[in-house]
Amino acid sequence: MALVTLSVLEGRERGRIHRNLQTPVTIGREEENSVQLNDERISRMHAKVQDDGGTVIFTDLNSTNGSRVNGHPVSLRVLRPGDHLQLGRSTLLFGSDQEISERARQLGCAVTDLLPVSREFDETPDDAGDPGASQQMLPDEFCEDLLPRLFVGETPPLPENLTPTQRARLSDILMYIHDLQNQILRNAVETDPEQGIQEVHWHQFQNLLQLQRRLAVWLRDIAGP
């Protein structure tokens, strides 16, 4: 069993650090959870953090308002030190200071590069240089294109110890995605070299949207109980 650290950055329990929690760890409103958060937007049993062969996995337990990791809606996610878990109005940091520093060292980046950045805007343009100026968060519908990357300087590794059938099915899925993207890239036309603008045929763009939809369905199915 892995030992994990969760620090509450935002919410009513802000400042509380849960060190060396033994997995599996449950998070929610009820007292029986390993981490109890007093937040009406959080379900009674909201999420779970568990160890699977040395890999720490976050799972949303079909909560009412869902979960986000680094600003991205997720149902299932491999956690890495420095990840931010957003549940309701609460934000939790995954990993101890030492674990986050070690991950940054392995990636050859600064610790701050691992931590999601709050995207804010000034209410008046004249306040841009004033750190005391009043700010507000962008509405959710405008934030999707401003989210920090889920993966910083690293590529998720392929799963190990797959059966031959699982390896073949995974290979088929990756080949399907690669083939469709290859078709789109081959048919793209550079229309403005100075601006670096490429045009994609409408039919190919529709294929890309279909792939996006299919990937979303696969992600939902994989994350299902």
HELIX and SHEET records of a PDB file:
HELIX    1   1 ASP A   97  LEU A  107  1                                  11    
HELIX    2   2 VAL A  111  LEU A  114  1                                   4    
HELIX    3   3 PRO A  125  ASP A  127  5                                   3    
HELIX    4   4 ASP A  140  CYS A  143  1                                   4    
HELIX    5   5 GLU A  144  LEU A  146  5                                   3    
HELIX    6   6 PRO A  164  ASN A  187  1                                  24    
HELIX    7   7 TRP A  202  ALA A  223  1                                  22    
SHEET    1   A 6 ILE A  17  GLN A  22  0                                        
SHEET    2   A 6 LEU A   3  GLU A  10 -1                                        
SHEET    3   A 6 SER A  90  PHE A  94 -1                                        
SHEET    4   A 6 HIS A  84  LEU A  87 -1                                        
SHEET    5   A 6 SER A  67  VAL A  69 -1                                        
SHEET    6   A 6 HIS A  72  VAL A  74 -1                                        
SHEET    1   B 5 VAL A  35  GLN A  36  0                                        
SHEET    2   B 5 VAL A  25  GLY A  28  1                                        
SHEET    3   B 5 ALA A  47  ASP A  52 -1                                        
SHEET    4   B 5 THR A  55  ASP A  60 -1                                        
SHEET    5   B 5 LEU A  76  VAL A  78 -1                                        
SHEET    1   C 2 GLU A 120  ASP A 122  0                                        
SHEET    2   C 2 GLN A 135  MET A 137 -1                                        
SHEET    1   D 2 VAL A 189  ASP A 192  0                                        
SHEET    2   D 2 ILE A 197  GLU A 199 -1                                        
END                                                                             
